[in-house]
Amino acid sequence: MGLLNTLETILVVMEDLPEAVLALEPVLLQVVTYILDKSIMEFYEEAFSMISSLIEKQISPSMWSVFEGTYRLDLDSEESH
């Protein structure tokens, strides 16, 4: 999806500006959470790339919820097998 790639590019360009990353985080967190909650596998690569960029320098408290979401994904995949 072009929009996800654009968001990812903006995040990568802003990586050296912690204030900018913190400002982007709530918006990107909504996108990533939606992708994980709805199990939209086609967008996992972009979602995990954004997660990686967001936690590269520090992990905010709100990013821990993403960790919980990825853990649920793992549990769900184990139950389906």
Order of alpha helices (4+ residues) and beta strands (2+ residues): alpha-alpha-alpha-alpha
